[in-house]
Amino acid sequence: MTWRRGTLVLTLVLSLAPALARAQDPTPKPVVDDPDRDINVSQPDFTVITLPTTLRLPRFRSAFRLTHRFERSLGQGDFGDLADSFFGIDNGASVGLEYRFGVMRGLQAGITRTSNRTINLFTQYNVWQQGKGKPVGVNLLVSADGTNNFSDHFSPVLGLAISREIGTHGAVYFDPMWVHAANLFPTAGTDTDTFVAGIGLRLRIRPTLYLVGEMMPRAGYAPGVRQMAAALEKRAGGHSFQINFSNGFQITPGQLPRGGTSNDNWYLGFNITRKFF
């Protein structure tokens, strides 16, 4: 009986020894420093308002964005009418839901779905970052729009996102994009492709507060007026909250060639981004 008890005690000690050794080991595990997880105060979000930025998404991390564009013009009716509809919030809205994922360092991919049943699949690769010998950051953009839940009309997009950070005071952007088959209803002799020259600015006016603006000049198929937007943005931890005003409802890169409604009609909207890192 004594021999059996001794064997049992020895077995328990041997089985617990590795766990006890790990618990008493004072050597900390190495922490991998990923600079992509640091807050970039000049580029706090993955978009300006609609245009893409060059902000990198950490490997195996993700982000979600909600986009709203209320469809009542702020200039429709008098102030009382506008207040009755709570500045357009009671009216319908163009809505976009987006999810993006860091596939590998410098490469992110995602999907956006809008309330008019357009789906945009996109990838964005960081060619290089702004730094010594590189005055700008450059990302390669490849995406495709598909209407009717990506089953009908397809509009591939190829472009660049080029940024110049102004120290910690914000950044300026130039996003040239070529959109194929942007015209949903082509006729003989009409343009079907569009070249979009997106221009954006984010100016940091307080530690976590920004003024933001963008415009999208176009060549080729270019109905309506060029879409423009301005916004006030607040960064709070992993969130970005943006109240914006625009003259159009286009959300995805493939929709940008269709432009805004009118330079006399501006619409209230907002963007909310949540980073999961």
Secondary structure, DSSP 8 states (H G I E B T S, - for coil): -HHHHHHHHHHHHHHHHHHHHHHH----------GGGS--SS--SSBSSSSB------TT-EEEEEEEEEEEETTSS-HHHHHHTTTTTTS-EEEEEEEEEEEETTEEEEEEEETTS-EEEEEEEEEE-SBTTBSSEEEEEEEEEEHHHHTS-EEEEEEEEEEEE-TTSEEEEEEEEEETT--SS--TT----EEEEEEEEEEEEETTEEEEEEE--EEES--SB--EEEEEEEEETTEEEEEEEES----SGGGGGG-BS-TT--EEEEEEEEEE-
